[in-house]
Amino acid sequence: MIDEFVQGFIEEVKELLLQLEDDLIGLEKDPGNLETVNNIFRVMHTLKGSAGMVGFKNIQDLTHEFEGIYEQIREGQRNIDSSIVDITLKGKDVILSMLTGDADDGKGQELIDIIRKMTAKGARGKSPKKPKVSTEVRVSSHLYVILFSPDKGVFERGLDPDKVIDELKAAGETHILLHEKKKSWEKQKEEKVCHTVWEIYLRSSLAYSEIGDIFLFFDKDEFSIFELSREELQIDPFLEEKLGKLYKNKITPEQQLKDCLDLLPEQQSGAQLPAEKPVDSIAEIKPVETSRYDMEATVNVSSHKLDELMNLVSELVTLTATMEVHASRFNDPRLSNTLENVEKLTKKFRNNALDLRLVPVGTLLSKFKRQIRDLSKELGKKVNLLIEGQDIEIDKTILKSIESPLQHIIRNSIDHGLEPEEERLSKGKSPEGMLKITAFYSGASVIIQVQDDGRGINLERVRECAVKKGLALADQVLSKQELISMIMEPGFTTSDNISMVSGRGVGMNVVRKELNSVGGGLEVFTEKNLGTSITMKLPTTLTIIDTLMIDVANSQILIPIMDIEYCFKEKRQTLFNKDNRYIQYKNNPIPLISLREQFSYPASDIEDLMVIIINKFDRKYAVVADLIIGEHQAVIKPLGDLFVNQPFFSGGSIMVDGKLAFILDTNFLFNHITKI
Amino acid sequence: MTTSDIDKKTSYINLRIGSESFAISVYKVLEIIQYEELTHVPNCSDYVPGVLNFRGSIVPVIDMHKRFNLDSANVEDKMVVVVDVLSKDKNVLMGLLVDQVTDVLEFEYKSIKSVPDLGIKYNPEFIEGFIEQDGKFIMVLNIDRVLSVEELTDVSQITKE
């Protein structure tokens, strides 16, 4: 039981740390973003709380210090600089190692000392405020302005605004202004209709989120909480009065508050102002609840169980279809109606089961953001990272298995691909190197592409090394693609010096091996001085795609609809009257592929054939089928290891009648054809 | 394997492929189904006449006649024995196309005779041993080896070229 609890905690922390990393990297790009600072603070706070509960004292202590430093930032006493981001990232790593138990406590203590020094220096020394050592020993200096305007039907919801006011009164010193409108509050209470707006000034030791908790049962448009944390505010004893009066004369509360802030002496606003931006403050409460909710709503299930579920559901779908066929003989409307409902339910059931296995690619890609940032710092190269298609969903096991291949590729790109700034400038490129990671569906596969605009693979150098290593003869004629495939040979490297990052010559070979082990493939394109693009093609194991079902010699073949550009009917004679296999499409000749021929089926004498124009990676070609049957939503099933070497299909699918159909691999088919 | 395992009786499924009899441990067998028309996979090796839908997975069917170079008996109702094979530390489902599943045999592990070095036409790695029944020899198959994916894909590559 306790172990489970700890395990749950570890999972939660890992998620939180991932979020933290994301936020930190975001913060570095946009240091002024208070929302991000708040997020980080919240993560630290949550970590501290949970760690304490489970008994990770070291994590609790460390996060406590971080909480302190981010508190200072929140309060505008400190600016974000890269040293803070750096130390927090370090902290994240230390926490992670603490989780696994192999942490050396010295590291944690070291960090704590550094942070203490930072916090002690405090906020640009303006106010000699003591550094906040702990939030337990609270400095009771929070000043809140709260506008509370319950909906007029608040009583019907079983809520009593008076109770809220009482709670606020109990929370600290209050100064409450009641804006009752026409009728008195007492009268409104009798009539059970609320028109009153409360304006509360509260000096309390409670944290912002704790104040928010008091309003737990109210909608976010029913209350707004603003924190005025500056000590200067509290020095002026009349300020509260002023704020109160102002409210009476103004119509919109928000405008009024801005005016209040404008009223403050010049040097006190300015840099610190964002902390009290009303809009931000409102948004501050909600996310805490939603993110916490999300985490609690996650359940870890072994993928084996999911597989089994998926198979059972697929069986059920097939059986239902068979049942329908049998039932149709009875001509009983009640029976067929019931079956129809059963079918609908099973389909829903199947779709739900399908979704369970898939996770967005973004969950992995965001991990790399940190690595890329660290790498670019380490190597002194500025990297502009672009990520597209984060929400493309892929089977979790596959996503996991490509983590290290992807890491290799990214490292290669930054270390070897992207040039240092001066070199880029001399080439007329932008000083920042571009690294683009794109994910998208391609038929039955998911493609993840890593593209850089660096110097490209030096193919002459590859050639030299290949000759040196005895992979090629000195005078051998090698095509570009052949040279590229050399870099995937074991032990191949062109780098003269082995850096910490890459250059050991195991990279691409390992990448290829690992991708092959999950049934994926690798394609490399490179152009001198323009960059390199590495395309990973991955199976989705269990994805659902829309396909067009065609018939080739009574075999049912599925073509992913997203790869199809156009379909039309054409006479056999027009298609195959000449020797060359090309067809004019939009005034361009494109290759024409007869599937019958490819599949070694006997030629047919069907007069009207169907031509399907396929557009894959911007390469167009036409395939010829006997017939188009219709659309089919295919649950992709792997064909298994036995068919790894066949170039035509990326998977199969089970039809409603229990029969099988194969999914055409539109990308590999093209490569296969052009090779011959 | 402990002594008790050797003494314990195990069940084997007795198959007929062409003129020969083979046995497979029941632990490997998931289901025995009537042969129905398979879905043909274009340009695939002769060993694989097609695939079938077995409980929602695509399962390749291996023609055992071709695998052992035996003539197919003229039997109408062929059977497909779905087995769970261990290949490269992975469990793979495969169907064996056979002429007949005759019966289930029970015998002690120790009664399996080892493979003679000479005089058999099959790769000795494929055969675990022999058992004698009513004066006839039945070959106990090492089914993991017979259906090893490496070997099968190798073959399919050769036939493709």
Interface residues (C-beta under 8 A of the other chain):
Chain A: M310 N311 L312 V313 S314 E315 T318 S555 Q598 F599 S600 Y601 K637 P638 L639 G640 D641 L642 F643 V644 N645 Q646 F648 F649 G652 I654 G658 K659 L660 A661 F662
Chain B: T39 H40 V41 P42 N43 C44 V48 V51 L52 N53 R55 G56 S57 I58 V59 P60 S87 K88 K90 V92 L93 M94 V149 L152 T153 S156 Q157 K160
